[in-house]
Amino acid sequence: MRGNMETLVWTGTFVTLAGVASLVWCIVAVQRARREALDESAMKAKIQKAVAMNMGALMLSAVGLMMVVVGILLG
Protein backbone atom coordinates (compact mmCIF):
# COMPACT_ATOMS: atom_id res chain seq x y z
CA MET A 1 0.00 0.00 0.00
CA ARG A 2 2.85 2.37 0.77
CA GLY A 3 4.13 2.16 -2.81
CA ASN A 4 0.76 3.21 -4.21
CA MET A 5 0.56 6.28 -1.98
CA GLU A 6 4.14 7.22 -2.77
CA THR A 7 3.31 6.99 -6.46
CA LEU A 8 0.26 9.21 -5.88
CA VAL A 9 2.41 11.81 -4.13
CA TRP A 10 5.00 11.88 -6.91
CA THR A 11 2.38 11.93 -9.64
CA GLY A 12 0.64 14.81 -7.86
CA THR A 13 3.96 16.63 -7.61
CA PHE A 14 4.53 16.36 -11.35
CA VAL A 15 0.95 17.43 -12.11
CA THR A 16 1.38 20.45 -9.84
CA LEU A 17 4.66 21.39 -11.50
CA ALA A 18 3.00 21.14 -14.92
CA GLY A 19 0.30 23.53 -13.70
CA VAL A 20 2.87 25.98 -12.35
CA ALA A 21 4.80 25.84 -15.64
CA SER A 22 1.56 26.64 -17.46
CA LEU A 23 0.99 29.61 -15.16
CA VAL A 24 4.46 30.92 -16.02
CA TRP A 25 3.62 30.49 -19.72
CA CYS A 26 0.49 32.60 -19.21
CA ILE A 27 2.49 35.39 -17.57
CA VAL A 28 5.06 35.39 -20.36
CA ALA A 29 2.39 35.33 -23.08
CA VAL A 30 0.58 38.35 -21.67
CA GLN A 31 3.83 40.28 -21.18
CA ARG A 32 4.78 39.60 -24.81
CA ALA A 33 1.37 40.74 -25.98
CA ARG A 34 1.69 43.98 -24.00
CA ARG A 35 5.12 44.65 -25.50
CA GLU A 36 3.81 44.15 -29.05
CA ALA A 37 1.46 47.13 -28.67
CA LEU A 38 -1.35 45.42 -30.60
CA ASP A 39 -4.68 46.99 -31.40
CA GLU A 40 -7.50 46.46 -28.92
CA SER A 41 -9.18 43.49 -30.61
CA ALA A 42 -5.93 41.55 -31.12
CA MET A 43 -4.85 42.26 -27.54
CA LYS A 44 -8.25 41.14 -26.25
CA ALA A 45 -8.02 37.86 -28.22
CA LYS A 46 -4.54 37.09 -26.87
CA ILE A 47 -5.52 37.90 -23.30
CA GLN A 48 -8.69 35.80 -23.54
CA LYS A 49 -6.59 32.84 -24.69
CA ALA A 50 -4.18 33.40 -21.80
CA VAL A 51 -7.05 33.67 -19.29
CA ALA A 52 -8.50 30.35 -20.46
CA MET A 53 -5.07 28.73 -20.18
CA ASN A 54 -4.61 30.35 -16.76
CA MET A 55 -7.84 28.83 -15.44
CA GLY A 56 -6.83 25.41 -16.73
CA ALA A 57 -3.38 25.76 -15.18
CA LEU A 58 -4.86 26.71 -11.83
CA MET A 59 -7.18 23.70 -11.96
CA LEU A 60 -4.28 21.42 -12.87
CA SER A 61 -2.21 22.75 -9.97
CA ALA A 62 -5.11 22.33 -7.56
CA VAL A 63 -5.72 18.73 -8.66
CA GLY A 64 -2.01 17.97 -8.29
CA LEU A 65 -1.94 19.43 -4.78
CA MET A 66 -5.03 17.41 -3.85
CA MET A 67 -3.28 14.27 -5.07
CA VAL A 68 -0.25 15.07 -2.91
CA VAL A 69 -2.38 15.72 0.18
CA VAL A 70 -4.43 12.54 -0.30
CA GLY A 71 -1.24 10.54 -0.81
CA ILE A 72 0.29 11.92 2.37
CA LEU A 73 -2.86 11.45 4.47
CA LEU A 74 -3.44 7.87 3.32
CA GLY A 75 0.24 6.89 3.26
N, C-alpha and C positions, 0 to 999 in steps of 0.2 A: 504494500500500500504506500509506503514511503516513496518509492520510485515514481509512482503516478503523481503524487502531490508535488514532488520536486520538478517533474516534467511540466506540470501546470504552472508552477512559479516561473520557470525559465521561459515557457511559451508566452506567458503574460508579460514578462519583461521585454521580450522581443516585440510583442504587439504594441506595448506602450512606447517603446523606442521608435517604432515605425510611425506611430501617431505624432510623436514629438518632431520627428523629421519632416512630416507633412506640415506641421504648424510652422516650422522654419521656412519651408518652401512657400507657404502663403505669405509670410512676412516679406520675403525676398521678391516675390511676384508683385506685390502691391508697391513696394519701394521702386522697383523697375518701372512700373506703370506711371508712378508719380514723376519720375525723372524724365520720361519720354514726352511729357507735356502734351498729351493727346487731347482731342476734343472731348466734349462732355459725354457723348454717346459711347465712344470707344472706351473711355475711362470707366464709365458705368458698367459696360459689358465685362471688362477685365476684373473689376472689383466684385461683381456678382459671381463670377467664376471662382474667385479667391474665397469669397464668403462661403459658397457651397463646399469647397474643399476644406475650409476651416472647420465647418460644422462636422464634416465627416472625420476629420483628424481628431477633433475633440472627442467624438464618440469612440473612435478607435482607441484613444488613450484611456478613456474611462473604462472600456471593456477590458483592456489589458491590466489596468490597476485592480479591477474587480477579480480578475483571474489570479493575480498575485495574492490578494488578500484571502481569497477562498483557499488557495493552495497552502498558505501559511496557517490559517485557522484549522484546516482539516489535517494538516501534516504533522 
